Amino acid sequence: MSAFWWTTASVTIVVVSLATLLVLRSRRGRSAYQLERARQLFHLRREVLELQFLQSASRLGKPRGLAWEDCHFEDEAAFATDPATGQLRAFVSVAVRFQVAEGGGLEDAPNLDTPRAATAVFLFDGRQWTTQGRTVFNLNPLETIERFQHGLEGVD
């Protein structure tokens, strides 16, 4: 009788292990498919997202005393996920040009006509891409991901 229980327990362990392995593999495949779908959607909606970014960033009022005049977006995007939430993010290099805001007190500021290098941040909620106008100045997309590596994992 003891041999029967040992055999049953062994078979159960093998079956559970195989089932777990299959589930993990299917999730990884599904995850790769979802990532590719999200990337395609990002590129399809790129122009709309750029406009939304510029409008949102302009409303934030940062940097103080300056108004967003123009924003040039580079073609390439870097992608990363937030390991805590699994949320996918896209990072795009931008060159931002500012003008002095009325009453901003920066009328005599030098180098206002020089574009500032920054990274625009976009978020994917599982269905669509959005932006809140978040900008990381003085870092390119890969540097941004590296800088926030405790909260981001790069995606190939």
LUMSE-31194 format. One record per residue: residue number from 1; residue in three letters; chain; x, y, z of N, C-alpha, C in turn. Coordinates in pm, 1 decimal, decimal comma, padded with zeros to 6 digits, always signed. Each point is the difference from the previous one (the first is absolute). Example, Ala and Ser with C-alpha at 12.3 -4.5 7.8 and 13.67 -1.06 7.14 Angstrom:
PT  nr rest kette       nu       nv       nw      cau      cav      caw       cu       cv       cw
PT   1  ALA     A +01319,0 -00569,0 +00780,0 -00089,0 +00119,0 +00000,0 +00090,0 +00120,0 +00000,0
PT   2  SER     A -00035,0 +00105,0 -00072,0 +00082,0 +00119,0 +00006,0 -00077,0 +00109,0 +00073,0
END
This chain:
PT  nr rest kette       nu       nv       nw      cau      cav      caw       cu       cv       cw
PT   1  MET     A +00082,0 -00119,6 +00000,0 -00082,0 +00119,6 +00000,0 +00086,1 +00125,7 +00000,0
PT   2  SER     A +00111,7 -00005,4 +00070,0 +00088,8 +00114,2 +00007,4 +00056,3 +00036,0 -00137,8
PT   3  ALA     A +00030,4 -00098,8 -00080,9 +00052,7 +00025,0 -00134,7 -00103,9 +00073,2 -00085,0
PT   4  PHE     A -00126,1 -00032,9 +00019,0 -00107,3 +00066,1 -00074,4 -00000,7 +00150,1 +00028,5
PT   5  TRP     A +00012,5 +00039,7 +00126,0 -00002,5 +00141,3 +00036,7 +00123,4 +00073,3 -00051,0
PT   6  TRP     A +00114,2 -00064,3 +00006,3 +00121,5 +00061,9 -00052,9 -00011,3 +00022,3 -00150,7
PT   7  THR     A -00054,4 -00096,7 -00069,4 -00017,7 +00012,4 -00144,9 -00099,7 +00110,4 -00032,0
PT   8  THR     A -00111,3 +00003,5 +00071,8 -00101,9 +00102,3 -00021,8 +00056,7 +00139,6 +00027,6
PT   9  ALA     A +00073,3 +00014,6 +00108,5 +00059,4 +00129,4 +00034,5 +00101,2 +00043,3 -00106,5
PT  10  SER     A +00081,3 -00092,6 -00046,7 +00099,7 +00031,8 -00103,0 -00066,1 +00043,7 -00129,7
PT  11  VAL     A -00102,7 -00073,0 -00041,6 -00071,4 +00034,3 -00123,3 -00066,8 +00136,5 +00014,9
PT  12  THR     A -00058,3 +00027,5 +00115,1 -00065,2 +00128,8 +00024,5 +00101,1 +00114,3 -00009,0
PT  13  ILE     A +00115,5 -00017,7 +00059,7 +00103,8 +00103,3 -00004,0 +00045,0 +00025,7 -00143,5
PT  14  VAL     A +00019,3 -00105,4 -00077,3 +00041,6 +00015,2 -00139,7 -00107,3 +00072,7 -00080,2
PT  15  VAL     A -00127,1 -00036,6 +00018,6 -00109,7 +00062,5 -00074,5 -00011,4 +00148,3 +00036,1
PT  16  VAL     A +00007,8 +00032,8 +00128,1 -00008,9 +00139,7 +00043,5 +00119,0 +00080,3 -00054,6
PT  17  SER     A +00118,1 -00057,1 +00001,8 +00118,6 +00068,4 -00053,0 -00013,9 +00027,5 -00149,0
PT  18  LEU     A -00046,0 -00097,8 -00075,8 -00019,3 +00019,0 -00143,7 -00107,2 +00104,6 -00028,2
PT  19  ALA     A -00108,0 -00002,6 +00075,6 -00107,0 +00098,4 -00019,1 +00051,2 +00140,9 +00028,8
PT  20  THR     A +00077,8 +00015,5 +00105,4 +00057,4 +00130,3 +00034,4 +00093,1 +00049,1 -00110,5
PT  21  LEU     A +00083,2 -00089,1 -00051,0 +00091,0 +00035,5 -00108,2 -00076,0 +00044,8 -00124,4
PT  22  LEU     A -00105,7 -00069,5 -00035,6 -00080,6 +00037,0 -00116,6 -00067,7 +00135,1 +00018,6
PT  23  VAL     A -00051,4 +00025,9 +00119,0 -00065,2 +00128,4 +00027,1 +00101,1 +00113,9 -00011,3
PT  24  LEU     A +00117,9 -00017,5 +00056,4 +00102,7 +00104,2 -00006,7 +00043,5 +00026,5 -00143,8
PT  25  ARG     A +00015,3 -00104,6 -00078,9 +00038,0 +00017,9 -00141,0 -00108,5 +00071,8 -00078,0
PT  26  SER     A -00125,3 -00033,1 +00025,2 -00108,3 +00065,8 -00074,4 -00009,9 +00146,8 +00039,3
PT  27  ARG     A +00025,1 +00031,9 +00125,7 -00001,2 +00140,4 +00043,3 +00111,4 +00077,7 -00067,3
PT  28  ARG     A +00117,9 -00060,4 -00009,3 +00112,9 +00067,1 -00062,7 -00030,4 +00026,7 -00147,0
PT  29  GLY     A -00057,8 -00096,4 -00068,9 -00037,2 +00017,7 -00140,1 -00106,3 +00106,5 -00016,6
PT  30  ARG     A -00099,7 -00002,8 +00087,3 -00106,3 +00099,8 -00004,5 +00057,1 +00138,1 +00030,4
PT  31  SER     A +00093,1 +00007,0 +00093,6 +00061,2 +00126,9 +00036,4 +00078,5 +00058,1 -00118,1
PT  32  ALA     A +00073,2 -00083,4 -00071,8 +00074,7 +00046,5 -00116,9 -00096,0 +00049,7 -00107,5
PT  33  TYR     A -00110,6 -00070,0 -00017,1 -00100,8 +00042,0 -00097,9 -00059,9 +00134,8 +00040,5
PT  34  GLN     A -00032,5 +00016,1 +00127,7 -00058,7 +00125,1 +00048,0 +00098,7 +00115,6 -00014,6
PT  35  LEU     A +00127,1 -00026,5 +00025,1 +00102,3 +00103,7 -00015,1 +00008,6 +00044,5 -00145,9
PT  36  GLU     A +00002,3 -00094,8 -00091,9 +00007,7 +00035,1 -00141,9 -00123,9 +00077,0 -00044,1
PT  37  ARG     A -00116,3 -00041,6 +00048,5 -00124,7 +00069,7 -00032,2 +00003,2 +00143,6 +00053,4
PT  38  ALA     A +00050,8 +00017,9 +00122,4 +00009,6 +00133,5 +00060,6 +00096,2 +00088,5 -00079,2
PT  39  ARG     A +00111,7 -00056,1 -00044,5 +00095,8 +00077,1 -00080,4 -00063,1 +00045,0 -00131,7
PT  40  GLN     A -00070,9 -00090,9 -00065,3 -00066,3 +00035,0 -00126,4 -00102,4 +00110,8 +00021,8
PT  41  LEU     A -00076,8 -00012,2 +00106,9 -00100,7 +00101,7 +00030,6 +00065,9 +00135,1 +00028,9
PT  42  PHE     A +00113,6 -00003,0 +00068,3 +00072,3 +00124,2 +00028,4 +00039,4 +00069,6 -00130,3
PT  43  HIS     A +00053,8 -00076,4 -00093,9 +00042,7 +00059,3 -00126,7 -00119,0 +00046,2 -00083,8
PT  44  LEU     A -00111,4 -00070,7 +00007,5 -00119,2 +00041,1 -00074,6 -00058,1 +00131,0 +00053,2
PT  45  ARG     A +00005,4 +00019,6 +00130,7 -00061,2 +00117,8 +00062,6 +00102,9 +00107,8 +00033,9
PT  46  ARG     A +00116,6 -00010,4 -00054,8 +00112,0 +00086,2 +00037,0 -00031,2 +00148,7 -00014,8
PT  47  GLU     A -00057,2 +00041,3 -00112,3 -00025,9 +00143,0 -00021,1 -00098,7 +00055,4 +00102,2
PT  48  VAL     A -00103,6 -00076,0 +00028,8 -00099,6 +00043,5 +00099,2 +00063,9 +00007,6 +00138,0
PT  49  LEU     A +00082,2 -00098,7 +00033,2 +00067,3 -00001,5 +00130,1 +00096,5 +00117,7 +00015,3
PT  50  GLU     A +00069,2 +00034,5 -00106,3 +00091,3 +00114,3 +00005,9 -00076,1 +00129,4 +00026,6
PT  51  LEU     A -00112,7 +00016,9 -00065,1 -00082,7 +00119,0 +00022,9 -00052,5 +00002,5 +00143,9
PT  52  GLN     A -00048,9 -00114,6 +00048,6 -00048,0 -00008,3 +00138,5 +00112,5 +00031,3 +00098,1
PT  53  PHE     A +00119,6 -00050,0 -00030,0 +00113,9 +00026,6 +00087,3 +00027,7 +00149,7 +00007,8
PT  54  LEU     A +00008,3 +00064,6 -00114,8 +00030,7 +00143,5 -00003,0 -00105,8 +00080,4 +00074,6
PT  55  GLN     A -00127,0 -00033,9 -00019,0 -00107,7 +00070,9 +00070,6 +00008,7 -00022,6 +00150,5
PT  56  SER     A +00021,1 -00124,7 +00041,2 +00008,0 -00031,2 +00143,5 +00121,9 +00064,3 +00064,5
PT  57  ALA     A +00114,9 -00009,9 -00065,7 +00122,7 +00057,6 +00055,6 -00011,6 +00151,6 +00010,6
PT  58  SER     A -00063,5 +00062,1 -00098,0 -00017,8 +00145,9 +00003,2 -00085,2 +00043,0 +00118,4
PT  59  ARG     A -00102,3 -00078,6 +00031,3 -00089,9 +00034,2 +00111,6 +00066,0 -00016,4 +00136,7
PT  60  LEU     A +00102,0 -00085,1 +00009,0 +00065,4 -00022,9 +00129,2 +00074,1 +00123,3 +00051,5
PT  61  GLY     A +00042,0 +00088,3 -00090,1 +00068,2 +00122,1 +00042,4 +00142,1 -00021,6 +00047,4
PT  62  LYS     A +00065,2 -00104,4 -00048,3 +00138,7 -00027,0 +00037,8 +00085,5 +00008,2 -00125,1
PT  63  PRO     A +00115,1 +00058,0 +00008,0 +00056,4 +00074,8 +00110,5 -00074,3 +00132,3 +00023,2
PT  64  ARG     A -00002,3 +00040,8 +00124,4 -00072,8 +00120,9 +00038,4 +00056,8 +00122,5 -00071,1
PT  65  GLY     A -00090,0 +00083,8 -00046,4 +00040,0 +00122,8 -00067,0 +00020,1 -00014,8 -00149,8
PT  66  LEU     A -00010,5 -00123,7 -00049,7 +00017,5 -00024,7 -00142,6 -00123,6 -00068,1 -00056,4
PT  67  ALA     A -00029,8 +00028,6 -00125,0 -00111,5 -00064,5 -00069,8 +00057,2 -00086,4 -00111,7
PT  68  TRP     A -00060,6 -00115,6 -00020,9 +00045,4 -00090,1 -00105,9 -00035,2 +00061,8 -00134,8
PT  69  GLU     A +00101,0 +00017,9 -00083,7 -00022,7 +00057,3 -00132,2 -00006,1 -00109,6 -00106,6
PT  70  ASP     A +00094,3 -00095,6 +00005,8 +00006,1 -00105,7 -00100,5 +00067,7 -00122,1 +00060,3
PT  71  CYS     A -00028,0 -00115,2 -00058,6 +00059,7 -00123,8 +00047,7 +00024,9 -00090,3 -00121,0
PT  72  HIS     A +00126,2 -00036,7 -00022,1 +00036,3 -00089,1 -00110,1 +00023,2 -00139,8 +00056,4
PT  73  PHE     A -00069,6 -00098,5 -00055,4 +00009,2 -00138,4 +00045,7 +00091,1 -00080,5 -00092,1
PT  74  GLU     A +00088,8 -00078,5 +00059,0 +00082,2 -00093,0 -00078,0 -00085,1 -00121,1 -00038,1
PT  75  ASP     A +00045,8 -00076,6 -00099,1 -00077,7 -00114,5 -00049,0 +00001,5 -00119,5 +00094,9
PT  76  GLU     A +00115,0 -00029,5 +00057,5 +00015,3 -00120,3 +00081,9 -00065,5 +00014,9 +00137,2
PT  77  ALA     A -00049,7 -00111,9 +00050,0 -00057,8 -00004,2 +00134,9 +00063,3 -00115,9 +00075,8
PT  78  ALA     A +00021,4 +00019,1 +00128,6 +00047,8 -00106,6 +00088,0 -00116,8 -00039,3 +00089,9
PT  79  PHE     A -00012,2 -00129,5 +00028,4 -00111,6 -00049,5 +00079,5 +00051,4 -00063,4 +00128,4
PT  80  ALA     A -00078,2 +00015,2 +00106,3 +00033,0 -00058,9 +00129,4 -00129,8 -00029,0 +00074,1
PT  81  THR     A +00008,7 -00090,1 +00096,7 -00116,6 -00030,6 +00082,5 +00029,0 +00034,0 +00145,0
PT  82  ASP     A -00105,4 +00029,0 +00072,2 +00007,3 +00020,0 +00144,1 -00019,8 -00137,7 +00062,2
PT  83  PRO     A +00102,1 -00058,1 +00064,4 -00013,1 -00135,4 +00053,5 -00109,5 -00013,4 +00106,0
PT  84  ALA     A -00028,7 +00107,3 +00070,0 -00101,9 -00006,3 +00105,7 -00140,5 -00012,7 -00057,9
PT  85  THR     A -00025,8 +00071,2 -00110,7 -00135,2 +00001,0 -00057,1 -00009,2 -00071,7 -00133,6
PT  86  GLY     A +00114,2 -00020,3 -00066,0 +00000,3 -00060,5 -00132,6 -00034,7 +00098,3 -00110,4
PT  87  GLN     A -00018,4 +00128,0 +00034,3 -00038,6 +00099,9 -00099,5 +00115,8 +00027,9 -00095,6
PT  88  LEU     A -00032,4 +00000,0 -00128,8 +00097,8 +00027,8 -00104,1 +00010,6 +00150,6 -00020,7
PT  89  ARG     A +00121,7 +00047,4 -00022,2 +00023,9 +00142,1 -00025,2 +00088,7 +00014,4 -00122,9
PT  90  ALA     A -00020,0 +00109,8 -00070,2 +00084,6 +00032,5 -00114,9 +00071,8 +00130,6 +00029,1
PT  91  PHE     A +00125,0 +00007,5 -00042,6 +00082,9 +00117,7 +00022,1 +00053,7 +00046,7 -00135,1
PT  92  VAL     A -00019,7 +00127,5 -00029,9 +00039,8 +00055,7 -00129,1 +00084,9 +00125,0 +00023,0
PT  93  SER     A +00112,3 +00009,1 -00071,8 +00083,9 +00120,7 +00006,8 -00073,5 +00116,8 -00062,5
PT  94  VAL     A +00007,5 +00114,2 +00068,0 -00061,5 +00122,0 -00051,6 +00097,3 +00116,6 +00015,5
PT  95  ALA     A -00020,5 +00100,8 -00083,4 +00071,2 +00127,4 +00013,0 -00107,8 +00105,3 +00019,4
PT  96  VAL     A +00000,6 +00064,2 +00116,4 -00105,5 +00094,3 +00036,6 +00051,5 +00142,8 -00012,4
PT  97  ARG     A -00080,9 +00083,1 -00061,7 +00032,4 +00142,7 -00012,0 -00102,2 +00077,2 +00083,9
PT  98  PHE     A +00050,2 +00092,2 +00081,5 -00085,3 +00078,3 +00088,7 -00003,6 +00146,2 -00041,9
PT  99  GLN     A -00100,9 +00068,5 +00048,2 -00005,8 +00145,8 -00008,2 -00034,5 +00050,2 +00139,6
PT 100  VAL     A +00031,9 +00124,7 +00026,7 -00026,2 +00057,1 +00131,7 -00150,2 +00017,2 +00017,8
PT 101  ALA     A -00050,9 -00048,5 +00112,4 -00141,8 +00017,7 +00031,7 -00020,7 +00141,3 +00051,4
PT 102  GLU     A -00115,6 +00055,9 -00029,7 -00029,9 +00135,6 +00047,5 +00006,6 +00004,2 +00151,6
PT 103  GLY     A +00074,8 +00096,4 +00051,5 +00012,5 +00015,0 +00144,3 +00083,3 -00108,9 +00063,8
PT 104  GLY     A +00072,7 -00075,2 -00080,2 +00079,4 -00110,6 +00052,9 +00130,0 +00042,9 +00063,6
PT 105  GLY     A +00042,9 +00122,9 -00028,5 +00121,2 +00051,2 +00061,9 +00128,3 -00048,5 -00065,7
PT 106  LEU     A -00009,5 -00065,7 -00112,7 +00120,2 -00051,1 -00065,3 +00027,6 +00068,4 -00133,0
PT 107  GLU     A -00045,2 +00123,3 -00013,5 +00014,5 +00070,5 -00126,7 +00145,5 +00014,5 -00043,5
PT 108  ASP     A +00091,6 +00008,4 +00095,8 +00141,6 +00019,2 -00031,9 +00080,1 -00130,3 +00004,9
PT 109  ALA     A -00067,0 -00112,8 +00009,8 +00070,1 -00128,3 +00011,2 +00075,3 -00031,3 -00129,6
PT 110  PRO     A +00127,4 -00040,8 +00012,5 +00077,1 -00034,1 -00120,1 -00039,5 -00138,2 -00053,1
PT 111  ASN     A +00032,2 -00024,8 -00125,2 -00016,1 -00131,4 -00063,1 -00143,1 -00049,2 -00011,1
PT 112  LEU     A -00096,4 +00088,8 +00001,5 -00138,8 -00044,9 -00014,1 -00029,1 -00053,8 -00139,3
PT 113  ASP     A +00077,8 +00044,2 -00098,2 -00024,8 -00046,4 -00135,7 +00064,4 -00136,3 -00027,8
PT 114  THR     A +00077,3 -00051,5 +00094,1 +00064,5 -00130,3 -00015,2 -00094,7 -00110,6 +00047,1
PT 115  PRO     A -00026,4 -00099,2 -00086,1 -00087,8 -00110,3 +00042,1 +00062,9 -00080,1 +00114,1
PT 116  ARG     A -00083,6 -00046,9 +00090,8 +00046,3 -00081,2 +00113,1 -00028,2 -00146,4 -00027,4
PT 117  ALA     A +00098,9 -00085,0 +00022,8 -00015,7 -00144,2 -00018,7 -00077,7 -00058,6 +00117,0
PT 118  ALA     A -00089,8 -00091,6 -00031,6 -00082,1 -00062,2 +00103,9 -00054,6 -00133,0 -00051,4
PT 119  THR     A -00074,3 -00067,2 +00086,3 -00068,0 -00124,5 -00035,6 -00147,0 +00014,0 +00034,6
PT 120  ALA     A -00084,4 -00031,1 -00097,7 -00145,2 +00000,5 +00020,3 -00042,3 -00138,9 +00046,4
PT 121  VAL     A -00093,5 -00005,4 +00095,8 -00044,7 -00126,9 +00057,5 -00144,9 -00026,6 -00040,3
PT 122  PHE     A -00024,7 -00122,9 -00048,6 -00133,7 -00043,8 -00039,9 -00033,7 -00127,9 +00075,9
PT 123  LEU     A -00128,5 -00019,4 +00032,3 -00045,4 -00114,1 +00079,7 -00099,8 -00084,4 -00078,4
PT 124  PHE     A +00009,5 -00132,9 +00014,8 -00094,4 -00091,7 -00064,1 -00081,7 -00066,4 +00110,0
PT 125  ASP     A -00133,7 +00013,8 -00007,4 -00086,2 -00054,1 +00105,3 -00054,0 -00139,0 -00032,2
PT 126  GLY     A +00052,2 -00062,7 -00104,1 -00047,6 -00131,5 -00040,2 -00090,6 +00005,8 -00121,3
PT 127  ARG     A -00055,7 +00117,8 -00026,4 -00087,5 +00018,5 -00116,4 +00045,9 +00114,7 -00088,3
PT 128  GLN     A +00048,2 +00107,0 +00062,6 +00038,9 +00117,5 -00078,5 +00116,8 +00072,8 +00065,8
PT 129  TRP     A +00068,7 +00078,5 -00081,6 +00110,1 +00082,1 +00046,9 -00053,2 +00135,5 +00043,3
PT 130  THR     A +00058,0 +00053,4 +00106,7 -00036,3 +00132,7 +00048,9 +00128,0 +00073,2 +00041,5
PT 131  THR     A -00016,4 +00125,3 +00032,7 +00111,8 +00077,1 +00053,9 -00053,9 +00103,5 +00096,9
PT 132  GLN     A +00081,4 +00030,3 +00099,2 -00034,3 +00104,5 +00095,9 +00092,2 +00119,8 -00018,3
PT 133  GLY     A +00079,4 -00004,1 -00107,1 +00092,5 +00109,5 -00026,6 +00127,1 -00005,6 +00082,5
PT 134  ARG     A +00026,9 -00114,0 +00061,0 +00120,3 -00011,1 +00082,4 +00124,3 +00006,5 -00087,9
PT 135  THR     A +00094,2 +00082,0 +00043,3 +00123,1 +00022,9 -00074,8 +00118,9 -00016,4 +00093,7
PT 136  VAL     A +00100,2 -00073,3 -00045,6 +00123,8 -00015,5 +00076,2 +00108,0 +00076,1 -00076,8
PT 137  PHE     A +00041,1 +00114,5 +00053,7 +00097,0 +00084,6 -00068,7 +00142,3 -00051,3 +00018,9
PT 138  ASN     A +00082,1 +00024,6 -00101,3 +00143,6 -00028,4 +00000,9 +00036,0 -00147,8 -00001,2
PT 139  LEU     A -00095,6 -00087,8 -00028,7 +00028,1 -00142,9 -00013,2 -00065,3 -00051,9 -00126,9
PT 140  ASN     A +00069,4 -00090,4 -00071,5 -00062,7 -00064,8 -00114,3 -00082,8 -00119,0 +00051,3
PT 141  PRO     A -00077,5 -00066,5 -00085,0 -00085,8 -00108,6 +00048,9 +00074,2 -00112,3 +00073,3
PT 142  LEU     A +00113,1 -00044,8 -00053,2 +00072,8 -00108,5 +00066,9 +00056,7 +00045,1 +00134,2
PT 143  GLU     A +00047,5 +00123,2 +00007,0 +00049,0 +00054,0 +00127,3 -00114,4 +00014,0 +00100,3
PT 144  THR     A -00118,2 +00034,8 -00049,1 -00116,9 +00012,1 +00088,2 -00034,6 -00134,9 +00060,9
PT 145  ILE     A -00002,4 -00103,8 -00083,1 -00030,2 -00135,1 +00049,7 +00105,7 -00043,3 +00100,5
PT 146  GLU     A +00127,2 +00026,7 -00031,1 +00108,5 -00036,2 +00091,2 -00008,7 +00077,8 +00131,0
PT 147  ARG     A -00032,1 +00127,9 -00009,8 -00008,9 +00085,1 +00119,6 -00108,6 -00048,5 +00095,4
PT 148  PHE     A -00111,0 -00046,0 -00056,8 -00111,5 -00047,3 +00080,8 -00007,0 -00152,2 +00000,9
PT 149  GLN     A +00115,8 -00066,0 -00003,9 +00004,7 -00145,2 -00010,7 -00065,9 -00071,8 +00117,7
PT 150  HIS     A -00009,5 +00065,2 +00114,8 -00067,9 -00062,7 +00112,9 -00149,9 -00012,7 -00025,5
PT 151  GLY     A -00053,4 +00082,2 -00091,1 -00143,1 -00004,7 -00029,5 -00031,5 -00036,4 -00143,2
PT 152  LEU     A +00103,2 -00031,4 -00079,6 -00022,0 -00032,4 -00141,2 +00089,7 -00114,7 -00043,8
PT 153  GLU     A -00052,6 -00082,0 -00089,9 +00079,1 -00105,5 -00063,7 -00006,8 +00021,8 -00149,7
PT 154  GLY     A +00115,3 +00015,0 -00064,4 +00003,2 +00019,5 -00144,1 -00056,8 -00120,3 -00073,6
PT 155  VAL     A -00063,6 +00026,7 -00113,5 -00058,1 -00104,7 -00083,4 +00073,1 +00002,0 -00132,7
PT 156  ASP     A +00045,8 -00115,6 -00045,1 +00071,4 -00007,6 -00129,1 -00095,2 +00010,7 -00115,6
END
